[in-house]
Amino acid sequence: MADHSGYNQPIIDEFRATGGTVTHFGRSLVLLHHVGAKSGQERVTPVAALKSGPDSWLVSASKAGAPEHPAWFHNLVANPEVAIETPDDGVVPVHATVQRGPDHDAAWAEFTAIYPSFLDYQVKTSRVIPMVRLTRH
């Protein structure tokens, strides 16, 4: 697993310094707080998110179309009780649910309607890109 902390840390710092507005991403990111499935270490990863209701966000485990899922996805499957930092709602405790079947298809359609560039990621990979719903506790 590659260590992307060098890439992610400036994004995290800018997110926190500006209240959630990040160059090239606007206010489309959340900071996902998760626990390593193997290491047990706490991690923070910026991810594109779509607020899908007052207490729900969708995130896509695209990894820019890489052949494997991002590490954070495996961490959410192992430890679904996480938190997110959001531009508008502050820190929110959430439960992560991998969307399957028709729920996945509906979440993917909703997400890509707002973020159509993610359709390019699906073309790059043979895996079905997972969608995860984060629901406020």
MOKAPE-V924766 format. One record per residue. N is the residue number from 1. RES is the residue in one small letter. PSI is psi as a letter, one per 30 degrees, with the letter a starting at -180 (none if undefined). Layout:
n=<N	N>
res=<RES	RES>
psi=<PSI	PSI>
This chain:
n=<1	2	3	4	5	6	7	8	9	10	11	12	13	14	15	16	17	18	19	20	21	22	23	24	25	26	27	28	29	30	31	32	33	34	35	36	37	38	39	40	41	42	43	44	45	46	47	48	49	50	51	52	53	54	55	56	57	58	59	60	61	62	63	64	65	66	67	68	69	70	71	72	73	74	75	76	77	78	79	80	81	82	83	84	85	86	87	88	89	90	91	92	93	94	95	96	97	98	99	100	101	102	103	104	105	106	107	108	109	110	111	112	113	114	115	116	117	118	119	120	121	122	123	124	125	126	127	128	129	130	131	132	133	134	135	136	137>
res=<m	a	d	h	s	g	y	n	q	p	i	i	d	e	f	r	a	t	g	g	t	v	t	h	f	g	r	s	l	v	l	l	h	h	v	g	a	k	s	g	q	e	r	v	t	p	v	a	a	l	k	s	g	p	d	s	w	l	v	s	a	s	k	a	g	a	p	e	h	p	a	w	f	h	n	l	v	a	n	p	e	v	a	i	e	t	p	d	d	g	v	v	p	v	h	a	t	v	q	r	g	p	d	h	d	a	a	w	a	e	f	t	a	i	y	p	s	f	l	d	y	q	v	k	t	s	r	v	i	p	m	v	r	l	t	r	h>
psi=<k	k	j	g	e	e	e	e	e	e	e	e	e	e	e	e	f	g	g	g	k	k	k	f	f	b	h	f	l	l	j	j	j	l	k	k	e	e	f	g	k	k	l	k	k	k	k	k	l	j	j	g	l	f	g	k	k	k	l	k	h	e	h	g	g	l	f	l	l	l	e	e	e	e	e	e	e	e	i	f	j	a	l	k	k	l	e	f	g	b	k	k	k	l	k	k	j	k	k	l	b	e	e	e	e	e	e	e	e	e	e	f	e	e	i	f	f	f	e	e	e	e	e	f	l	f	l	k	k	k	k	k	k	j	k	k	none>
